[in-house]
Every structure is written in structure tokens, then in C-alpha cells.
Amino acid sequence: MMDYEETSAPVRYALDDHDSDEELEASKVFDKVTIKIETQVTTPSTLIIGLDQPGKVYVQSLLHTQPAGTILRQIDNTTETKARLYQHEDTLLIAFDAIVPEEAHLYTQAMMQQWKVNKMIVLDSFRAVGYVSHVWGEDLVPPFLRVLQTSVSEHQPKFTLFETPNMVQGLSAAILNHCEIHQMVCYDLLSFQESMYGQLLVTNETLTAYETGLSLLGYQLKLDQGKLSQMDQEQSSHRLYL
């Protein structure tokens, strides 16, 4: 059994009397959103998706990758870039900015329609607050990795599963849901993310957990310390401690 939340909006044939004006207005907004993918990459074998903060930093800091496009969010006359694409051999890597959780299924559908891949890997994260460990008094010391995977994905004995009742949300949940329904191989790698004075940090240890997990899955992706240093200087809202 997989532990994630259903994020895709249910099909609704009629409006409930209990729907609030705010919910109806939000639904109208989401109906207007279009997700557009601009890339020349057509047949990657694997998608590696780095979610906002550590996953995004990891993807954007790798050696031997080439820019390969963007994912755009369009509504009315406004267009904004929500993800940048990078290619490494036959692997396509996607670095996502933060997205509205209610729109996660739109991005998932756009990616699945754009590419037919053999495997998907999500670079996710979790925090100490709200995390429940099966080991009483376990210290959360990075690098600390937990994994969720679809039922058709090969079991890796060195992985530790993301224990119940912990759940994932947003884009990672939408991707896992889609892959489970369509019997696709998908791994969600969750690296423990520390915080200091209420501010989330991205550290070398956080990123090392991704490197270790990907290596166990057969992907040798190394970090470029020069790119990391540059991102540290440019980071505005979430500091890097490298």
C-alpha cells in the first residue's frame, strides 16, 4: 500500500450545494490555466524531477548537463516559467519552482502527454515537523533518505520506505498516483531537510542523499561545486549552507 494523498481533482458532474464561493472561484481559475512544455527532447528514457528547494538545487547543480527547455504556466495574457529542463545523455532532468498544489495534476498530465518514459524519479524532501519514525527516538541527521515507490518498481533492499502514516502531497503525490494507475516505474526520493530559526536550509548533506539514492538506481550524477557556490550567492529566500 502506498502512502500518499490524492491530489487530482475529482470529476464533478454537478455542483454541490455546500460549495463555497471561494471554491467555485478557485475552480474557475484552474480551468483557465494551461501548461506548455517547450523543448526539442522527444524520447528520454527517464525523467528526474527536482521539486522546489533541495531537488531543484540538485538538478541545477549537476555536472555535464545541457539546458533543454522550459515548462510554462499560462493564464489569460500572463506566462511564467515554472520549471527548467536539462539533459544528461538519455535522461531528462526537470527543476521545478514552487507550484500551486491544486495545479499539480495539470503539470503531471502535461509531462505524461509530452514524453513516454520507462522510469520517473522524483527528488522530494521532508521536514522533522510532523514526521513519524518507526524507530523510537531516532535522530534525524542528514544525509537521511526515505523512499516511496509504485508497486511495479523493483525493490531496492538498501532503501528505507517512507513510513506510514507519513504522506506526500502536491506534485510528488500527483506523479506517484498517475504512475501507479498506469503501472509505471516511479521512485520518490525524500531527503531530510533541516531548518534553522524557522528557515529551511539546503545543505551538502541534503543533496548527498539524492546522489546516494540515484546511484543505487544506476544513475551516476555528480554535483558541480562551482554551480553550487553560484547558487549560494544568488539564493534569496532559502539559504544554502554548503
WOZI-V434466 format. One record per pair of residues at least 12 apart in sequence whose ideal C-beta (glycine too) atoms are under 8 Angstrom apart, sorted by sequence separation. I is the first residue (numbers start at 1). J is the second residue. D is the distance in Angstrom with one decimal. If there is no record, write none. Layout:
# WOZI-V434466
I J D
I J D
This chain:
# WOZI-V434466
71 83 3.9
83 95 6.1
128 140 5.4
147 159 4.3
176 188 5.9
194 206 7.2
211 223 6.9
228 240 7.1
70 83 6.7
71 84 7.9
83 96 4.5
147 160 6.8
148 161 6.9
175 188 7.6
193 206 5.7
229 242 7.2
70 84 5.7
71 85 7.2
82 96 6.6
83 97 6.6
145 159 7.6
146 160 5.8
147 161 6.0
148 162 4.9
192 206 7.1
228 242 5.5
69 84 7.7
70 85 6.4
82 97 5.3
145 160 7.2
146 161 6.7
147 162 6.3
191 206 5.1
69 85 4.1
81 97 7.6
146 162 4.0
172 188 5.2
191 207 7.5
207 223 6.3
67 84 7.0
68 85 4.2
82 99 5.9
94 111 7.7
146 163 7.4
192 209 7.2
225 242 8.0
9 27 7.9
67 85 7.2
68 86 5.7
191 209 4.0
67 86 6.1
68 87 4.2
191 210 5.7
66 86 6.5
126 146 7.0
146 166 7.8
148 168 6.4
168 188 6.2
189 209 7.5
9 30 7.5
65 86 4.1
66 87 5.1
189 210 6.0
65 87 6.5
66 88 7.8
168 190 7.3
191 213 7.9
65 88 4.8
71 94 7.0
92 115 7.1
60 84 7.2
62 86 7.2
64 88 6.1
68 92 6.5
83 107 7.8
148 172 8.0
189 213 4.3
204 228 8.0
71 96 7.8
82 107 7.5
92 117 8.0
189 214 7.4
60 86 7.5
62 88 6.8
73 99 7.7
150 176 6.5
162 188 7.5
187 213 7.8
41 68 5.1
59 86 6.3
40 68 7.2
41 69 6.7
65 93 6.4
148 176 6.3
162 190 5.6
39 68 5.5
40 69 7.0
134 163 5.0
150 179 4.9
151 180 6.5
39 69 2.9
73 103 7.7
133 163 6.6
150 180 4.7
187 217 6.5
38 69 5.0
39 70 7.6
62 93 7.1
132 163 6.6
152 183 5.2
154 185 7.5
37 69 6.8
38 70 5.2
152 184 7.1
153 185 4.7
37 70 7.7
38 71 7.8
132 165 6.1
150 183 7.7
152 185 6.0
153 186 6.3
37 71 5.3
38 72 6.6
59 93 4.7
132 166 5.7
150 184 6.5
153 187 6.0
36 71 7.4
37 72 7.6
59 94 6.9
60 95 4.9
131 166 6.1
150 185 6.5
35 71 6.6
36 72 4.5
59 95 4.1
71 107 7.0
126 162 7.6
130 166 7.8
150 186 4.7
202 238 6.3
35 72 7.2
149 186 6.5
201 238 7.3
202 239 7.8
203 240 7.4
35 73 6.2
36 74 5.9
149 187 4.9
200 238 5.3
201 239 6.4
202 240 4.9
203 241 5.0
204 242 5.2
34 73 7.7
35 74 7.6
56 95 4.4
71 110 7.2
148 187 7.5
149 188 7.0
199 238 7.0
201 240 7.4
202 241 7.5
203 242 6.7
33 73 6.4
34 74 4.4
55 95 7.6
56 96 5.9
71 111 7.9
126 166 7.2
147 187 6.1
148 188 4.2
199 239 6.6
201 241 5.2
33 74 7.2
34 75 7.2
55 96 7.5
56 97 7.1
147 188 6.7
33 75 5.0
147 189 5.9
148 190 7.2
32 75 5.2
44 87 7.5
48 91 6.1
50 93 6.8
147 190 6.9
32 76 6.7
41 85 7.0
46 90 7.2
47 91 7.8
48 92 7.3
49 93 7.8
50 94 6.7
52 96 5.7
124 168 6.4
145 189 6.2
146 190 4.6
45 90 4.6
46 91 4.7
47 92 5.5
48 93 4.7
49 94 4.8
50 95 4.8
51 96 5.5
52 97 5.8
145 190 6.9
29 75 7.4
39 85 5.4
41 87 5.9
44 90 5.9
45 91 6.8
46 92 7.2
47 93 7.8
48 94 7.2
50 96 6.5
52 98 4.3
145 191 5.7
146 192 7.8
35 82 7.9
43 90 7.9
44 91 6.2
47 94 6.6
49 96 6.6
52 99 7.6
144 191 7.1
145 192 7.6
44 92 3.8
124 172 4.7
143 191 7.0
144 192 3.8
122 171 7.7
142 191 7.1
143 192 7.8
122 172 4.9
142 192 5.1
41 92 5.5
142 193 7.9
140 192 5.3
142 194 6.3
122 175 5.7
122 176 7.5
159 213 7.3
120 175 6.2
159 216 6.9
158 216 5.6
120 179 6.0
156 216 5.4
142 203 6.4
156 217 6.9
49 111 8.0
143 205 4.8
108 171 7.0
142 205 3.7
143 206 7.1
47 111 6.8
59 123 6.9
107 171 6.2
120 184 6.6
122 186 7.2
124 188 5.2
126 190 4.9
128 192 7.5
142 206 5.4
145 209 4.2
58 123 5.7
119 184 7.8
120 185 7.1
121 186 7.4
122 187 7.2
124 189 6.3
125 190 6.1
126 191 7.8
127 192 7.7
143 208 4.4
144 209 6.4
145 210 7.8
104 170 5.1
108 174 4.3
112 178 6.1
119 185 4.5
120 186 4.4
121 187 5.0
122 188 4.5
123 189 5.7
124 190 4.6
125 191 5.2
126 192 6.3
127 193 5.7
128 194 7.8
142 208 7.7
143 209 3.8
147 213 7.0
55 122 7.4
104 171 4.4
107 174 7.4
108 175 5.4
117 184 7.9
118 185 6.7
119 186 7.2
120 187 7.6
121 188 8.0
122 189 6.8
124 191 7.4
125 192 7.3
126 193 6.8
128 195 7.7
142 209 6.4
145 212 6.5
35 103 7.9
47 115 6.6
55 123 3.3
101 169 6.3
119 187 7.8
121 189 6.6
123 191 7.4
125 193 4.3
127 195 6.6
145 213 5.2
54 123 7.1
55 124 6.3
101 170 4.3
104 173 7.1
105 174 5.0
109 178 7.8
143 212 6.5
33 103 6.0
47 117 5.2
55 125 6.6
101 171 7.7
104 174 3.9
108 178 5.2
112 182 7.9
35 106 5.0
44 115 5.9
46 117 5.9
49 120 6.9
51 122 6.7
54 125 4.9
99 170 7.3
30 102 6.1
35 107 5.6
43 115 7.5
45 117 6.2
46 118 6.4
47 119 7.6
48 120 7.9
49 121 7.1
51 123 6.3
53 125 6.4
99 171 6.2
30 103 6.2
33 106 6.0
37 110 5.8
42 115 7.5
43 116 7.7
44 117 5.9
45 118 5.1
46 119 4.7
47 120 4.9
48 121 4.7
49 122 5.0
50 123 4.4
51 124 5.5
127 200 7.4
35 109 7.7
36 110 7.6
37 111 7.2
41 115 7.8
45 119 7.2
46 120 7.2
47 121 7.2
49 123 6.7
51 125 7.1
35 110 4.0
39 114 7.7
46 121 6.8
48 123 6.8
96 171 6.8
26 102 7.0
30 106 7.4
37 114 4.9
125 206 7.2
123 210 5.3
9 102 7.2
121 214 7.0
7 101 6.4
7 102 7.8
8 104 7.8
9 105 6.5
121 217 6.8
7 104 5.0
8 105 4.0
7 105 6.2
121 219 7.7
8 108 7.8
51 170 7.9
51 171 6.2
51 172 6.4
49 171 7.5
49 175 7.0
91 219 7.0
88 221 6.7
55 191 7.9
54 191 5.8
54 193 5.8
53 193 6.8
4 148 6.5
3 148 6.7
57 202 5.1
2 148 6.3
61 207 7.4
2 149 8.0
53 200 6.3
2 150 7.2
54 202 4.9
2 151 7.4
53 202 6.0
58 207 5.0
57 207 6.8
54 206 4.8
58 210 5.0
54 207 6.4
58 211 7.9
55 210 7.2
54 210 7.4
63 221 7.7
64 222 7.9
3 162 6.5
62 221 5.3
63 222 4.9
3 163 7.9
62 222 6.9
63 223 7.0
3 164 5.1
62 223 6.3
63 224 4.6
3 165 7.0
5 167 5.3
7 169 6.6
61 223 5.3
62 224 6.4
1 164 7.9
3 166 6.3
4 167 5.6
5 168 7.1
7 170 6.4
61 224 5.7
3 167 5.2
4 168 4.7
5 169 5.2
3 168 7.6
4 169 7.6
58 223 7.4
62 227 7.7
7 173 4.8
8 174 6.1
48 214 7.5
61 227 4.3
6 173 7.2
7 174 4.7
60 227 6.8
61 228 4.8
4 172 7.3
5 173 5.0
4 173 4.3
8 177 6.4
7 177 7.0
8 178 8.0
61 231 6.3
6 177 6.2
48 219 7.4
57 228 7.6
60 231 6.7
4 176 5.1
4 177 6.8
46 219 7.6
48 221 8.0
2 176 6.6
57 231 6.2
2 180 6.3
57 240 7.0
4 188 7.9
53 238 5.7
